[in-house]
Each structure stands twice: as C-alpha cells, then as structure tokens.
Amino acid sequence: MITLKNIINGQAVDALASLPFVDPSTGRQIGTAPDSDAAAVDLAFQAAQQAFKSYKRTTPGERQALLLQLADLIETNADRLLEAEVACTGKPRAATRELEILRGADQLRFFAGGCRVVSGTASTEYVQGFTSTIRREPLGVVAQITPWNYPFMMAIWKIGPALAAGNTLVLKPADTTPWSTLILGELAQEVFPAGVVNIVCGGRDAGAAMVDHEIPEMVSITGSTRAGAQVMSAAAKTLKDVHLELGGKAPAIVFGDVDIQLTAKEIALSAFFNAGQDCTAVTRVLVEQSIHTEFAAALGSAAAALTVGGDDADLGPLNSAAQLERVEGFMSRLPANATVLSGGKRTGTGYHFQPTVIDGVFQSDEVVCDEIFGPVLTVQPFATEKEAIDLANGTKYALASSVWSNNHGVVTRVSNELDFGSVWINCHQVIPAEAPHGGFKHSGTGKDLSVFGLEDYTRIKSVTTSHR
C-alpha cells in the first residue's frame, strides 16, 4: 500500500487525515494520500508567498534554465512517472508514456523558451516630456487545481506557464489521481527553491480552502463546468482572477464527400481515446443526410473493433465507480427514439465501459446536450450547411469542434461560423504546445498552452517617467 505526503516548502508533510485512491482497472485500493485541511493549505500558501519575494526577481533566462532542468528530470524519471500514472488511471502504457509523460517534458521546454519572448510595448513618448513603459509582471502566488483525466499532463499545463512567468504556486491534484503529480512535485524540489512549487492533496474541502484563501492572486482550475462556476463564485469574494478550462461537447461535422471508412475510424479514435474522458473528445457526429446511414454504421463498426482494458488496449477504464455510474445513468435514461449501434455496457473488471455509438437522437435529448465524459458518441443527420452549424453551436459548451470535407469552400465557411475555441479541419485533437487551448461560454475563460497561456499568468503595469 502506497502512502503519499504533501510537499510544502520543499518538505514532505503528513496530514491529519487521508483519502484512499484505487486502480480503476481493478477497483482495488492501492494507496492513500493526504486529505488536507485549511491549516495545511494555509501553510502551503505562506510558503509560496515567502518564496515569491525572491523568485519574482529571477530573470527569464534563469527561469528558463530551471524549467529545462525539470524537463530533463521528467525524461530521466519517465518510467517512474508512467507507473504512477497508469496505476491511478488504468491507461494503456505506450500511449501514456509517449503522449502524456514525454510530451509533458516537451511542453515544459516550450514554456522555458516562451518566458524569454513574452510580447510587450516598447518605451516611448505618448505625452511630450514623459516616457511610458508597459511592463508584464508575475501575478504572485497562484492556486491551481487539476483534474483526474490527465493528472500529469494537466499539472504540466498549470505549472509550466505559472513558473515561466515568475509566479509561485500551490497545486492540488484530483483526489483519485494524486501519485504522478506528487512525483512531479518531488522532482521540482530538486530544481526550484523551497516554496516555489507546493503540492497539497485532498478532496473538495481542500479545494474550497484554496479558493477561499486570501493569499493567491489567481485560481486556475481544469474541471467540470459546475466546478468552474463554484470556483468563480467563491473567488469573487476576494476578487481573485480565475483561469477556467471546463467542459466540452465537441461536434464533428462530416460532409458527404469524405472517405466514409477512413473518416469513421479517425473520428472513433478521437471520440474514445482515454475512454472519452476528454473535454475536447468528439461526442457528437453531425453527418450529411446523404451518407448518414452508411456513416453511422461505419462508426458503429469502428467502435466495436476497439479493444478495452490492458496495456496495449485502445482505451482503458473510467476513472472511478462514480464516473461509471454516471455513464450508466445516461444509458439507462436514453429516450425511445435512440438506437444503440454498438457498445452501451460495462465490460471486464474494474470500471471499463464499451465504446458506444448512438443513432436516432434529437438535439434536445440529454445525451446530446450534457457532457457525459465517457466513451459515448451520438450521431445526427443534417441537410444543409446552416443546419450543421446550428446543430454544432446548439449546446452551452464551446471548447472544440472539427469539420470533415474535401471541399475548401465548405470547410472555410463552416469553420468560420463555429463558436468554439478550437476548430480542426479533417482531424481532431491535434494540440501542439504552440497553439492556445481553451473555449468560450460554459467551456471556460483563458487559455492553456501557447504564449497566450503564458500571458494569462501575468499582469500589466504602466510606468510613466518625467524627463525632468
């Protein structure tokens, strides 16, 4: 049984209480992590505040060197990080190592370079006799809360821009997936001064204590829309900035000129990767009426061909018993008009669920409107471009979408009308570190990755000097 500890001011710290975490591929407990109380959270923020006094004065070049060292340590400890990540998530090993652990090191290297090229306005004379300078400065201490679907990678997305901009931080991983984040925290202690990176574990009470605390200047969370709304409301009491990456209900609009079999396979992989536990995953396929029946059947076949569970599988389990219950609840409430073309049931041991394709649904159906966060994909026909756009934009989420067609005019017109933070053409979920990631409306505020994500962790100051 693994026993984890918080990392506060460079030290491993016990908590008064603990929470279990399990292997979702078996449902068996594998360890415990701290269930931090308000006192532990306060200790972490005090450490971060003290560390900020000196860390804010580091140069971009110095911060770059530190981040590059941490990226190297991640690669050196990739096997250790992989074991922890797979133990808490049940993910397939090869894909997790390549696309999450090693890519995380690459993303840190991007922020290491990005901190030296943050844009600004040159000093100049806007008023005669005075020189004005626009400065970008770190916010201060930031509170960060990460989700359970990509525990390690989301921690990288949080700490990378925050540290590059000169902030110090307290980060809380999800209570079901704390292990890899604490290893990342341990590695950070080998590089950064004590108090710059603090990791506290716990459930909702620990998260609430972080949001309510007076020290942090920003709360950054990746999670559900409900959680984001709660954080925004609580942060308003102390006028904190909020950085929210929230839910999604990504449509893929498929026109009649595509290669049906190839496109169906690619969309299935984008829908069911990580068991559909991805805010940018395809969840709604909107297909031109002329190929609707054939394409829906091809999606069903592509889904049925995917393997579930195991090191080399296409998808692993759902994260928890609660998440499995949520997905099963959607299936049990399907309306009479819906037809399940493939999947629809749990399978194997632990929390595995079959990749599922549902046809015959209407825009008002719960399974179409609400985020499921599981391997469930719906199919709807459309007759015109306008109808496709209206259906795609017809949910409260606005994070990601894709358009599939060989007609340049079609993809240009449609992509320009889609109300989503990311739009992919003839692909889905291509996310380089250089491109901003984040949505509109109920999908959040601010951006992860890219120089825009880095700038989100800065504040702007105007300094004007008299020539006298």
C-alpha positions as a printed Julia matrix, in Angstrom:
468×3 Matrix{Float64}:
   0.0    0.0     0.0
   1.4    3.37   -1.05
   1.33   6.27    1.42
   1.73   9.73   -0.12
   2.55  13.04    1.57
   2.04  16.7     0.74
   5.01  18.75   -0.48
   5.14  22.09    1.32
   8.12  24.44    1.4
  10.38  21.75   -0.04
   9.45  19.12    2.56
   7.23  16.02    2.64
   4.44  16.77    5.12
   1.89  14.42    6.67
  -1.77  15.34    7.07
  -4.13  14.6     9.93
  -6.42  12.58    7.64
  -6.1   10.63    4.41
  -8.11   9.57    1.38
  -7.83   6.27   -0.5
  -7.08   6.02   -4.2
  -7.68   2.96   -6.36
  -6.62   1.3    -9.57
  -9.7    1.79  -11.79
  -8.8   -1.21  -13.95
  -9.44  -3.47  -10.95
 -11.35  -1.3    -8.48
  -8.83  -2.17   -5.74
  -7.29   0.37   -3.38
  -3.58   0.92   -3.98
  -2.77   3.69   -1.53
  -3.67   6.74    0.5
  -2.96  10.44    0.04
  -3.39  13.37    2.45
  -6.82  14.88    2.93
  -5.52  18.36    3.61
  -7.36  20.73    5.92
  -7.38  24.53    5.92
  -4.29  24.64    8.15
  -2.23  22.61    5.66
  -3.46  24.77    2.79
  -2.53  27.9     4.72
   0.96  26.52    5.41
   1.46  25.92    1.7
   0.32  29.42    0.73
   2.52  31.03    3.38
   5.49  29.14    1.93
   4.6   30.19   -1.61
   4.2   33.82   -0.56
   7.59  33.86    1.12
   9.26  32.2    -1.87
   7.69  34.7    -4.28
   9.67  37.57   -2.73
  12.85  36.26   -4.32
  11.52  34.12   -7.2
   9.74  37.11   -8.79
  13.15  38.74   -9.24
  14.6   35.9   -11.31
  15.3   36.71  -14.92
  13.57  34.94  -17.82
  16.89  33.25  -18.6
  17.18  31.91  -15.05
  13.61  30.6   -15.1
  14.24  29.03  -18.49
  17.22  27.13  -17.09
  15.16  25.82  -14.16
  12.32  24.64  -16.4
  14.74  22.91  -18.76
  16.28  21.08  -15.82
  12.84  19.91  -14.7
  12.03  18.73  -18.24
  15.24  16.68  -18.24
  14.32  15.16  -14.87
  10.91  14.17  -16.24
  12.54  12.27  -19.09
  15.0   10.61  -16.71
  12.14   9.55  -14.42
   9.67   8.71  -17.2
   9.26   5.08  -16.11
   8.55   6.06  -12.52
   6.03   8.67  -13.6
   4.41   6.22  -16.02
   3.92   3.6   -13.3
   2.19   6.13  -11.06
   0.02   7.48  -13.86
  -1.12   4.06  -15.05
  -1.74   2.85  -11.5
  -4.23   5.66  -10.86
  -5.85   5.79  -14.31
  -5.56   2.33  -15.89
  -4.45   3.92  -19.18
  -2.63   1.98  -21.92
   1.1    2.27  -21.24
   2.65   3.04  -24.61
   0.31   5.91  -25.46
   0.55   7.35  -21.95
   4.33   7.34  -21.99
   4.62   8.98  -25.4
   1.62  11.34  -25.45
   1.5   12.42  -21.82
   4.74  11.86  -19.88
   7.29  12.64  -22.61
   5.07  15.26  -24.24
   4.84  16.93  -20.83
   8.61  17.4   -20.87
   8.35  18.94  -24.33
   5.61  21.31  -23.18
   7.79  22.48  -20.29
  10.55  23.19  -22.78
   8.13  25.32  -24.78
   7.34  27.44  -21.73
  11.05  27.61  -20.91
  11.58  29.29  -24.27
   8.33  31.25  -24.16
   9.21  33.1   -20.98
  12.03  34.86  -22.85
   9.86  36.17  -25.67
   6.71  37.47  -23.94
   5.43  40.39  -26.01
   5.33  43.95  -24.73
   5.23  47.58  -25.83
   8.49  49.47  -26.24
   9.21  52.52  -24.1
   8.02  55.58  -25.93
   6.73  59.13  -25.52
   2.93  59.2   -25.67
   2.94  62.62  -23.97
   5.66  65.22  -24.58
   8.17  65.25  -21.76
   7.23  61.82  -20.43
   8.34  58.29  -21.31
   5.87  55.44  -20.79
   6.78  51.78  -20.37
   4.38  48.84  -20.33
   5.57  46.02  -18.06
   4.41  42.44  -17.76
   4.86  41.13  -14.24
   4.02  37.87  -12.47
   0.7   37.78  -10.65
   2.16  36.47   -7.4
   1.01  33.26   -5.74
  -1.45  31.17   -7.78
  -3.75  28.36   -6.66
  -4.11  25.53   -9.16
  -6.5   22.56   -9.24
  -6.08  19.75  -11.76
  -8.49  17.03  -12.95
  -8.29  13.26  -12.91
  -8.46  12.57  -16.65
  -4.88  13.68  -17.43
  -3.29  14.06  -13.98
   0.34  14.52  -15.03
  -0.19  16.44  -18.25
  -2.66  18.88  -16.73
  -0.2   19.54  -13.9
   2.38  20.45  -16.56
  -0.13  22.76  -18.27
  -0.61  24.54  -14.93
   2.89  24.83  -13.52
   4.64  25.49  -16.86
   3.22  28.96  -17.63
   2.93  29.93  -13.96
   6.61  29.26  -13.22
   7.76  30.68  -16.56
   6.01  33.96  -15.76
   7.67  34.19  -12.33
   4.82  33.07  -10.06
   4.93  30.63   -7.17
   2.16  28.12   -6.68
   0.12  25.7    -4.63
  -1.36  22.89   -6.72
  -3.98  20.31   -5.72
  -4.39  17.17   -7.85
  -7.68  15.3    -8.04
  -8.18  13.05   -5.02
  -8.41   9.91   -7.19
  -5.16  10.56   -9.11
  -2.56  12.19   -6.84
   0.5    9.98   -7.37
   2.17  11.25  -10.54
   1.61  14.87   -9.52
   3.41  14.32   -6.21
   6.33  12.73   -8.07
   6.41  15.8   -10.31
   6.43  17.91   -7.15
   9.35  15.91   -5.77
  11.32  16.45   -8.97
  10.54  20.17   -8.85
  12.14  20.36   -5.39
  15.44  19.24   -6.94
  15.36  22.3    -9.2
  13.35  25.17   -7.72
  13.89  26.93   -4.4
  11.8   25.74   -1.47
   8.26  27.11   -1.51
   8.09  27.86   -5.22
   6.2   24.62   -6.0
   3.88  23.22   -3.32
   1.56  20.23   -3.75
  -1.36  19.61   -1.38
  -3.77  16.7    -1.77
  -7.36  16.41   -0.7
 -10.98  16.5    -1.71
 -13.5   19.3    -2.14
 -12.83  20.83    1.27
  -9.15  21.28    0.43
 -10.09  22.81   -2.92
 -12.54  25.17   -1.23
  -9.89  26.23    1.27
  -7.56  27.09   -1.61
 -10.16  29.2    -3.39
 -11.19  31.0    -0.19
  -7.64  31.77    0.93
  -6.61  35.42    0.82
  -3.05  34.95   -0.48
  -3.44  33.65   -4.06
  -3.97  36.24   -6.78
  -5.46  33.7    -9.19
  -7.27  30.38   -9.06
  -6.71  28.18  -12.1
  -8.82  25.06  -12.48
  -9.36  22.41  -15.11
 -12.57  20.56  -14.37
 -16.31  20.43  -14.87
 -18.44  23.45  -15.7
 -20.19  23.03  -12.36
 -16.87  23.15  -10.51
 -15.78  26.16  -12.54
 -18.94  28.06  -11.65
 -18.4   27.31   -7.96
 -14.8   28.5    -8.15
 -15.78  31.7    -9.97
 -18.44  32.46   -7.38
 -16.14  31.8    -4.43
 -13.21  33.72   -5.97
 -15.42  36.78   -6.35
 -15.44  37.2    -2.56
 -11.74  38.09   -2.59
 -11.65  39.47   -6.16
  -9.25  36.82   -7.43
  -8.56  36.29  -11.09
  -9.89  32.97  -12.4
  -8.49  30.79  -15.18
 -11.04  28.13  -16.14
 -10.73  25.22  -18.58
 -14.06  23.46  -18.3
 -16.46  21.12  -20.08
 -16.98  20.33  -23.73
 -19.4   18.65  -26.09
 -17.34  18.64  -29.25
 -19.12  18.17  -32.59
 -17.54  16.66  -35.7
 -19.34  17.86  -38.84
 -18.99  15.3   -41.64
 -19.9   16.15  -45.22
 -20.86  13.69  -47.91
 -17.62  13.88  -49.9
 -15.39  12.2   -47.28
 -13.9    8.71  -47.35
 -16.51   7.1   -45.11
 -14.49   4.21  -43.68
 -11.31   6.21  -43.06
 -13.12   9.18  -41.52
 -15.22   6.93  -39.29
 -12.09   5.25  -37.92
 -10.35   8.56  -37.25
 -13.38  10.02  -35.51
 -13.82   6.88  -33.42
 -10.23   7.17  -32.2
 -10.77  10.85  -31.35
 -14.01  10.05  -29.54
 -12.84   7.08  -27.48
  -9.22   7.93  -26.66
  -8.82   7.91  -22.87
 -12.26   6.25  -22.69
 -13.85   9.5   -23.85
 -12.72  11.25  -20.66
 -11.5   14.3   -22.5
 -13.16  17.71  -22.72
 -12.16  18.03  -26.39
 -13.15  14.48  -27.44
 -15.66  14.1   -30.26
 -19.0   13.45  -28.6
 -21.43  14.46  -31.37
 -21.14  13.46  -35.0
 -23.23  15.58  -37.36
 -23.29  13.84  -40.73
 -24.72  14.94  -44.07
 -28.02  13.25  -44.74
 -26.88  11.59  -47.98
 -24.36   9.36  -46.12
 -25.98   9.3   -42.66
 -26.99   5.63  -42.56
 -23.74   4.33  -44.04
 -21.55   6.56  -41.89
 -23.38   5.69  -38.66
 -22.88   2.0   -39.42
 -19.19   2.58  -40.12
 -18.82   4.4   -36.79
 -20.51   1.52  -35.0
 -18.13  -0.97  -36.64
 -15.08   1.18  -35.84
 -16.13   1.43  -32.22
 -16.77  -2.31  -31.93
 -13.27  -3.02  -33.29
 -11.55  -1.11  -30.47
 -10.07  -3.08  -27.57
 -10.88  -2.21  -23.96
  -8.54  -2.75  -20.99
  -4.92  -3.81  -20.8
  -1.51  -2.33  -21.52
  -1.94  -2.41  -25.3
  -5.66  -1.62  -25.46
  -7.21   1.27  -27.36
  -8.94   2.56  -24.23
  -8.72   1.98  -20.52
 -11.32   2.2   -17.76
 -13.39   5.07  -16.5
 -11.73   6.8   -13.6
 -13.96   5.76  -10.73
 -17.06   3.92   -9.63
 -18.84   7.28   -9.55
 -17.91   8.02  -13.17
 -19.01   4.57  -14.27
 -22.34   5.12  -12.52
 -22.7    8.46  -14.3
 -22.17   6.95  -17.74
 -24.51   4.05  -17.0
 -27.1    6.58  -15.85
 -27.09   8.29  -19.25
 -27.56   4.92  -20.94
 -30.44   3.95  -18.67
 -32.23   7.21  -19.46
 -31.96   7.03  -23.25
 -35.2    8.06  -24.97
 -37.18   5.65  -27.11
 -36.01   7.34  -30.32
 -32.35   6.48  -29.64
 -30.74   3.38  -31.19
 -27.53   1.93  -29.76
 -25.43   0.77  -32.71
 -22.53  -0.58  -30.64
 -21.45  -0.89  -27.02
 -23.58   0.58  -24.27
 -22.49  -1.62  -21.36
 -19.73  -2.05  -18.82
 -17.23  -4.77  -19.55
 -14.48  -6.72  -17.8
 -13.24  -5.95  -14.29
 -12.96  -2.56  -12.67
 -14.64   0.41  -14.33
 -14.36  -0.43  -18.03
 -17.15   0.58  -20.41
 -17.65  -0.37  -24.05
 -17.17   2.32  -26.72
 -20.72   3.31  -27.6
 -22.35   4.8   -30.71
 -25.96   6.04  -30.53
 -28.04   6.99  -33.56
 -31.55   8.44  -33.84
 -31.07  11.13  -31.22
 -32.58  14.62  -31.2
 -30.86  17.89  -30.31
 -32.92  18.21  -27.13
 -32.0   14.74  -25.81
 -29.96  14.69  -22.61
 -27.29  12.51  -24.21
 -26.74  15.22  -26.85
 -26.94  18.3   -24.6
 -25.0   17.27  -21.5
 -21.36  16.33  -21.04
 -21.08  12.61  -20.32
 -17.27  12.31  -20.06
 -17.21   8.71  -21.15
 -16.95   6.61  -24.33
 -20.34   7.62  -25.73
 -20.83   9.13  -29.19
 -24.08  10.34  -30.76
 -24.95  10.67  -34.46
 -27.34  13.22  -36.04
 -28.08  13.93  -39.71
 -28.18  17.39  -41.29
 -29.46  18.62  -44.67
 -27.69  21.96  -45.16
 -24.57  23.8   -44.02
 -26.7   26.13  -41.96
 -28.38  23.26  -40.16
 -25.0   21.67  -39.46
 -23.71  24.92  -37.97
 -26.87  25.44  -35.91
 -26.68  21.9   -34.51
 -22.97  22.22  -33.76
 -23.38  25.54  -31.95
 -26.58  24.4   -30.28
 -25.17  23.44  -26.87
 -23.88  25.55  -23.98
 -20.32  24.3   -24.49
 -17.82  25.99  -26.83
 -14.46  24.28  -26.42
 -13.62  22.24  -29.53
 -15.03  21.09  -32.87
 -13.97  19.7   -36.24
 -15.09  19.81  -39.88
 -14.53  16.93  -42.3
 -14.73  17.61  -46.05
 -12.53  17.78  -49.15
 -14.23  20.99  -50.28
 -12.11  24.01  -49.32
 -15.01  26.42  -49.58
 -17.19  24.3   -47.31
 -14.61  23.93  -44.54
 -13.75  27.64  -44.69
 -17.36  28.8   -44.46
 -18.34  26.33  -41.75
 -15.23  26.68  -39.58
 -15.62  30.47  -39.58
 -19.14  30.11  -38.17
 -18.33  27.58  -35.45
 -18.42  29.08  -31.95
 -15.57  27.08  -30.43
 -12.11  27.87  -29.11
 -10.52  25.2   -31.31
 -11.64  24.11  -34.77
  -9.84  21.28  -36.57
 -10.14  20.51  -40.29
 -10.07  16.83  -41.32
  -8.52  15.94  -37.98
  -9.38  16.25  -34.3
  -7.42  16.81  -31.06
  -4.17  17.9   -32.62
  -2.8   20.0   -29.74
   0.73  21.4   -30.12
   2.25  23.38  -27.26
   2.39  26.42  -29.52
  -1.4   26.58  -30.08
  -3.82  28.04  -27.49
  -6.21  25.59  -25.84
  -9.42  26.86  -24.26
 -13.0   27.69  -25.04
 -15.84  30.15  -24.64
 -19.16  30.27  -22.74
 -19.59  27.27  -20.4
 -16.24  25.86  -21.5
 -14.2   28.41  -19.61
 -12.06  31.53  -19.69
  -8.39  31.95  -20.52
  -6.04  29.71  -22.48
  -3.72  26.83  -21.69
  -0.53  26.3   -23.72
   0.94  28.84  -26.19
   2.2   32.34  -25.4
  -1.4   33.28  -24.65
  -1.43  30.77  -21.79
   1.81  32.24  -20.5
   0.48  35.8   -20.68
  -2.59  34.75  -18.68
  -0.25  34.34  -15.7
   0.98  37.93  -15.9
  -0.38  41.35  -15.04
   0.19  44.57  -16.96
   1.65  47.68  -15.36
   2.1   51.12  -16.89
   5.14  53.12  -15.71
   5.48  56.76  -16.83
   8.65  58.78  -16.17
   9.08  62.54  -16.39
  12.06  63.8   -18.43
  12.92  66.35  -15.72
